[in-house]
């Protein structure tokens, strides 16, 4: 496990197979299924495999991925991180939190830390995609400073989603 960021209330760290219970709970949460989609993961083995093929592989390939978000005492509350999707030209920010931890400012705090991490990695612009019916997520993206760009569709079987962009400052180089 590698620490990515620390905030006033949270720690972001890399995901590993021990995080399968949280992952499984997230992807089967009704809000996740409604706004992000049904990942068809029903067992801890499914979740371990998804973590290995998703965040662990993405971190090895791109140097960034989805990260575990936990309280300072180690309580896992969700995920937030940077994704590189095959069907999107930009790196995008993603997040999902367990129901008990929503509407407490944790997603905003984690997303701010993730944006700072993207700046350190030299990512610009940073994108976000969001189901147009997900008012809470749209409000968070606008509060972070993202601007609506256009509707995009990556899968003909699914409705289009909103694409948001944020220009990030280039990381200053030290010589």
DRENPA-521328 format. One line per 4 residues: number of its first residue (from 1); for each residue x negated, y negated, z negated of N, C-alpha, C, O. Coordinates in steps of 0.02 Angstrom, whole numbers, plus 50000, padded with zeros to 5 digits. Atoms other than C-alpha are relative to their C-alpha. Last residue first. Example, Ala and Ser with C-alpha at 12.3 -4.5 7.8 and 13.67 -1.06 7.14 Angstrom:
// DRENPA-521328
2) 50042:50059:50003:49316:50053:49643:50039:49945:49963:50014:49890:49955  49955:50059:50000:49385:50225:49610:49955:49940:50000:49903:49941:49967
This chain:
// DRENPA-521328
175) 50064:49981:49968:49199:48857:50583:49943:49990:49952:49886:50003:49970  50055:50025:50042:49372:48862:50509:49936:50023:50031:49926:50082:50045  50061:49959:50002:49515:48881:50630:49947:49966:49959:49938:49905:49962  50061:50039:49993:49683:48805:50593:49940:50046:49996:49937:50092:49955
171) 50044:49993:50057:49825:48925:50622:49936:49960:50011:49903:49968:50063  50056:49954:49989:49938:48862:50759:49956:49999:49938:49945:49946:49907  50065:50032:49989:50094:48780:50693:49946:50052:50012:49947:50106:49982  50041:50002:50060:50251:48882:50717:49935:49964:50014:49910:49967:50071
167) 50070:50012:49984:50384:48849:50847:49961:49996:49935:49979:49957:49890  50032:50051:50041:50546:48927:50789:49928:49994:50023:49891:50044:50024  50073:50009:49996:50662:49025:50902:49978:49946:49951:50015:49899:49935  50023:50062:50030:50838:49097:50885:49924:49997:50006:49891:50049:50006
163) 50073:50006:50005:50916:49230:50995:49984:49931:49973:50007:49880:50000  50029:50067:49998:51100:49268:50964:49924:50006:49995:49898:50045:49955  50015:50031:50065:51157:49445:51003:49971:49930:50011:49948:49914:50066  50059:50044:50006:51239:49525:51154:49993:49972:49929:50041:49969:49891
159) 49987:50069:49981:51364:49668:51132:49937:49957:49992:49891:49975:49955  49987:50043:50058:51299:49846:51128:50013:49929:50023:49987:49907:50074  49948:49969:50041:51307:49985:51259:50019:49957:49939:50067:49971:49904  49934:50008:49970:51214:49879:51386:50057:50029:49958:50114:50009:49967
155) 49971:49933:49994:51065:49871:51267:50071:49991:50028:50114:49962:49995  50054:49952:49986:50947:49724:51265:50026:50070:50012:49989:50114:50036  49974:49932:50003:51071:49583:51276:49943:50048:50019:49914:50042:50073  50040:49951:49965:51023:49404:51238:50033:50069:49992:50066:50082:49942
151) 49977:49932:50013:51125:49251:51191:49956:50047:50041:49937:50031:50097  49953:49972:49952:51029:49087:51194:50025:50068:49975:50000:50095:49926  50028:50004:49933:50906:48975:51102:50051:50023:50052:50068:49986:50099  49968:49954:49954:50980:48937:50931:49972:49988:50070:49968:49931:50093
147) 49949:50031:49958:50855:48844:50826:50028:50052:50048:49992:50095:50073  49991:49971:49933:50756:48914:50680:50053:49961:50037:50097:49930:50007  50024:50044:49947:50713:48797:50537:50003:50030:50069:49977:50000:50117  50072:49989:49990:50724:48912:50386:49970:49954:50053:49910:49942:50054
143) 50033:50029:50059:50895:48840:50342:49924:50007:50005:49887:49963:49983  49999:50073:49990:50952:48881:50520:49966:49964:49942:49930:49915:49953  50046:50017:49946:50895:49062:50500:49999:49924:50012:49945:49896:50022  50069:49992:50024:50980:49077:50330:49950:49979:50054:49902:49944:50040
139) 50013:50056:50046:51145:49006:50396:49928:50003:49974:49895:49952:49968  50008:50060:49958:51139:49129:50542:49984:49940:49956:49940:49901:49972  50066:49996:49969:51110:49273:50420:49987:49938:50044:49931:49912:50045  50051:50009:50053:51258:49224:50313:49930:50000:50030:49888:49960:50011
135) 50005:50070:50021:51372:49197:50465:49945:49989:49947:49910:49939:49950  50033:49998:50065:51341:49370:50538:49985:49929:49976:49929:49904:49982  49950:50000:50053:51470:49367:50678:49970:49998:49930:50006:49994:49881  49966:50065:50005:51344:49313:50810:50054:49997:49947:50077:49942:49930
131) 49932:49989:49979:51237:49467:50771:50038:49934:49992:50035:49904:49939  49947:49994:50050:51064:49400:50746:50067:50011:50033:50084:49980:50083  49938:49981:49966:50897:49396:50833:50052:50015:49947:50036:50040:49893  49953:49963:50043:50751:49299:50764:50059:50018:50044:50082:49977:50084
127) 49930:49991:49980:50600:49231:50856:50039:50033:49944:50011:50059:49895  49972:49944:50036:50432:49160:50805:50074:50003:50018:50108:49952:50019  49947:50013:50048:50348:49049:50931:50019:50064:49964:50000:50119:49983  49957:50056:49983:50209:49066:50891:50023:50007:50072:49982:50024:50114
123) 49940:49986:49961:50114:49202:50800:50039:49936:50012:50056:49901:49964  50002:50037:49937:49939:49156:50744:50059:50012:50045:50054:50003:50106  50015:49952:49946:49929:49292:50610:49997:49966:50068:49981:49998:50118  50068:49973:50011:49915:49161:50472:49980:50048:50056:49921:50052:50073
119) 50047:50055:49984:50069:49074:50545:49928:50025:49992:49886:50011:50035  50002:50005:49926:50164:49240:50543:49952:49945:50022:49916:49953:50071  50041:49944:49978:50119:49261:50358:49993:49999:50076:49939:50011:50103  50069:50020:50015:50190:49088:50321:49951:50054:50023:49897:50039:50048
115) 50018:50053:49952:50350:49141:50411:49928:49977:49988:49890:49969:50036  50014:49965:49937:50353:49301:50307:49982:49950:50055:49939:49964:50097  50066:49968:50006:50337:49202:50146:49981:50035:50065:49922:50035:50084  50050:50054:50000:50483:49092:50200:49929:50029:49995:49885:50007:50031
111) 50008:50022:49930:50582:49250:50244:49950:49942:50004:49911:49939:50052  50040:49950:49964:50551:49324:50071:49988:49977:50072:49933:49986:50098  50067:50000:50029:50612:49165:49984:49954:50049:50037:49896:50032:50053  50033:50062:49979:50762:49149:50100:49928:49998:49975:49883:49980:50013
107) 50014:49994:49928:50808:49332:50076:49965:49937:50025:49917:49942:50064  50057:49956:49988:50788:49316:49887:49983:50006:50074:49925:50007:50092  50057:50036:49974:50901:49164:49872:49939:50043:50015:49888:50018:50037  50040:50024:50057:51026:49250:49758:49938:49962:50023:49896:49943:49981
103) 49972:50064:50024:51164:49283:49885:49966:49976:49937:49997:49943:49895  49981:50052:49951:51111:49464:49911:50027:49939:49964:50050:49943:49907  50053:50052:49998:51019:49569:49781:50014:49946:50051:49972:49903:50063  50007:50032:50066:51161:49685:49726:49950:49942:50000:49948:49903:49953
99) 49944:50044:50020:51205:49721:49908:49990:49963:49934:50008:49904:49929  49947:49961:50032:51032:49789:49955:50055:49953:49974:50040:49897:49956  50004:49994:50073:50934:49672:50066:50058:50043:49975:50113:50042:50003  49940:49966:50025:50894:49669:50251:49991:50010:49925:49937:50029:49902
95) 49991:49992:50072:50768:49564:50345:50064:50037:49986:50112:50034:50025  49943:49960:50018:50696:49536:50518:50004:50008:49925:49953:50002:49890  49994:49988:50071:50579:49409:50594:50063:50041:49988:50114:50030:50021  49944:50028:50036:50541:49419:50778:49999:50019:49926:49970:50070:49907
91) 49997:49967:50066:50387:49437:50885:50058:49969:49964:50068:49908:49967  50029:50032:50059:50431:49373:51057:49997:50047:49941:50034:50096:49938  50065:50029:49983:50464:49443:51231:49962:49974:49939:49902:49964:49943  50001:50071:50017:50604:49556:51169:49930:49973:50012:49880:50004:49992
87) 49952:50037:49958:50649:49728:51240:50003:49925:49985:50048:49891:50009  50015:49991:49929:50498:49822:51174:50043:49956:50045:50020:49934:50097  49954:49955:49966:50525:49751:51000:49981:50004:50074:49961:49954:50103  50011:50008:49928:50383:49676:50901:50041:50053:50035:50025:50112:50034
83) 49989:49944:49955:50443:49656:50723:49978:49981:50071:49987:49924:50092  50010:50020:49930:50388:49544:50580:50004:50061:50045:49972:50112:50031  50064:49995:49966:50446:49567:50402:50003:49978:50072:50051:49945:50093  50006:50060:49959:50579:49577:50270:49933:50005:50035:49884:50027:50005
79) 50057:50004:49955:50641:49726:50171:50002:49934:50038:50055:49905:50049  49986:50006:49929:50755:49748:50023:49936:50002:50040:49883:50022:50016  49936:50033:49989:50772:49748:49833:50018:49994:50075:50075:49978:50092  49991:50013:49929:50636:49864:49768:50070:49971:50013:50120:49996:49987
75) 49933:49980:49978:50606:49841:49581:50008:49985:50074:50003:49927:50095  50001:49942:49956:50417:49830:49556:50068:50024:50024:50072:50072:50063  50002:49939:50041:50418:49715:49403:50001:50064:50042:50001:50119:50014  50067:49992:50030:50369:49569:49515:49994:50061:49956:49940:50087:49947
71) 50010:50047:50054:50529:49596:49614:49931:50012:49971:49899:50063:49984  49986:49976:50068:50514:49694:49773:49990:49943:49951:49952:49896:49963  49992:50058:50043:50520:49662:49959:50020:50027:49932:50069:50064:49924  49959:49991:50059:50450:49805:50062:50003:49934:49963:49951:49901:49954
67) 50033:49991:50064:50378:49748:50227:50051:50011:49945:50108:49987:49949  49954:50014:50055:50433:49761:50408:49964:50017:49935:49925:50065:49932  49943:49954:50000:50285:49760:50525:50051:49975:49951:50045:49919:49925  49945:50025:50041:50122:49670:50565:50058:50049:50007:50060:50090:50053
63) 50026:50036:50058:49951:49715:50634:50053:49966:49958:50037:49928:49912  49996:50072:49992:50020:49759:50806:49970:49959:49942:49959:49899:49949  50003:50024:49931:49982:49944:50832:49993:49924:50004:49952:49899:50043  50062:49975:49969:49940:50005:50656:49991:49972:50070:49934:49959:50091
59) 50056:50032:50035:50074:49895:50577:49934:50021:50032:49890:49980:50042  50003:50069:49976:50200:49953:50708:49941:49962:49967:49907:49924:50001  50028:50000:49932:50161:50136:50672:49993:49929:50026:49943:49913:50058  50070:49976:50004:50187:50114:50484:49967:49998:50068:49910:49975:50075
55) 50047:50047:50031:50341:50004:50507:49928:50024:49997:49883:49984:50010  49983:50071:49995:50433:50115:50631:49946:49957:49969:49896:49943:50002  49996:50019:49929:50377:50293:50668:50015:49926:50010:50003:49900:50065  50063:49982:49966:50317:50326:50490:50000:49976:50072:49950:49950:50097
51) 50053:50044:50026:50461:50230:50409:49935:50014:50037:49900:49968:50056  49988:50067:49973:50588:50318:50521:49947:49951:49976:49925:49908:50015  50019:49998:49930:50513:50489:50479:50008:49930:50032:49966:49908:50070  50074:49994:49999:50523:50453:50293:49975:49998:50072:49926:49964:50088
47) 50027:50065:50019:50704:50394:50315:49923:50001:50001:49893:49953:50025  49986:50047:49945:50756:50550:50411:49967:49932:49985:49936:49902:50028  50047:49982:49947:50670:50657:50277:50009:49955:50061:49960:49935:50092  50065:50029:50017:50766:50561:50144:49947:50017:50052:49903:49977:50066
43) 50038:49964:50052:50926:50609:50232:49936:49963:49985:49914:49920:50023  49956:49978:50055:51065:50523:50330:49962:50034:49943:49991:50046:49890  50046:49971:50048:50979:50419:50463:50041:50018:49938:50070:49974:49905  49991:49926:50002:51095:50388:50610:49948:50034:49956:49925:50089:49971
39) 50064:49969:49982:51026:50210:50632:50003:50076:49999:49954:50109:50015  50007:49936:50034:51201:50136:50632:49938:50035:50025:49934:50053:50084  49986:49939:49964:51189:49956:50687:49989:50062:49958:49953:50060:49908  50062:49978:49968:51127:49785:50639:50010:50064:50040:49985:50070:50095
35) 50036:50055:49967:51282:49686:50589:49937:50022:50037:49915:49987:50083  49958:50047:49963:51409:49821:50545:49959:49951:50041:49973:49941:50101  49971:49963:49943:51287:49959:50496:50042:49953:50043:50039:49957:50104  50053:49985:49952:51188:49839:50387:50029:50033:50062:50013:50013:50118
31) 50017:50064:49969:51347:49775:50304:49945:50009:50052:49947:49980:50106  49949:50020:49950:51407:49954:50273:49984:49934:50035:49997:49927:50095  49958:50050:50030:51242:50003:50187:50051:49976:50053:50031:49962:50110  49933:49973:50006:51176:50160:50272:50048:49952:49963:50106:49969:49952
27) 49973:49986:49933:51017:50080:50338:50070:50031:49998:50104:50034:50050  49991:50059:49957:50982:49998:50170:50035:50018:50066:50085:49987:50084  49944:50040:50026:51011:50151:50059:50014:49940:50045:50072:49924:50058  49939:49962:49987:50899:50260:50169:50061:49961:49975:50112:49958:50010
23) 49987:50003:49928:50761:50129:50168:50066:50034:50016:50107:50007:50053  49975:50067:49985:50771:50112:49979:50019:49995:50074:50072:49968:50091  49934:50010:50030:50759:50301:49955:50029:49930:50014:50088:49923:50028  49944:49970:49965:50620:50316:50087:50068:49990:49965:50117:49978:50000
19) 49946:50049:49996:50502:50193:50002:50062:50028:50035:50109:49990:50050  49968:50003:50066:50385:50334:49949:50058:49951:49998:50098:49952:49952  49948:49949:50006:50352:50361:50135:50034:50001:49932:50091:50026:49927  50028:49932:49994:50259:50196:50147:50056:50050:49987:50112:50031:49971
15) 49956:49943:50015:50303:50013:50172:49962:50065:50006:49913:50070:50044  49987:49953:49946:50177:49872:50167:50044:50057:49975:50043:50075:49916  50055:49953:49990:50196:49742:50032:50018:50047:50057:50076:50051:50077  49989:49965:49937:50299:49587:49995:49939:50044:50010:49882:50022:50004
11) 50060:49974:49968:50305:49531:49814:50021:50033:50065:50072:50068:50067  50004:49940:49958:50442:49424:49742:49929:50018:50020:49883:49978:50017  49961:49944:50029:50495:49297:49610:49986:50067:50033:50008:50119:50008  49982:50012:50070:50379:49146:49631:50033:50061:49969:50021:50078:49911
7) 49963:50063:50010:50308:49215:49792:50015:49993:49926:49992:50033:49885  49970:50005:50066:50176:49346:49832:50034:49932:49996:50005:49881:50015  49986:50067:50027:50127:49398:50006:50029:50006:49930:50058:50057:49912  49996:50047:49944:50061:49545:50109:50009:49929:49974:49978:49882:49999
3) 49959:50059:50015:50005:49668:49975:49996:49951:50058:49941:49937:50083  50037:50062:49995:49938:49830:50046:50047:49942:49987:50102:49938:50015  49958:50059:50000:50000:50000:50000:49956:49938:50000:49906:49933:49964
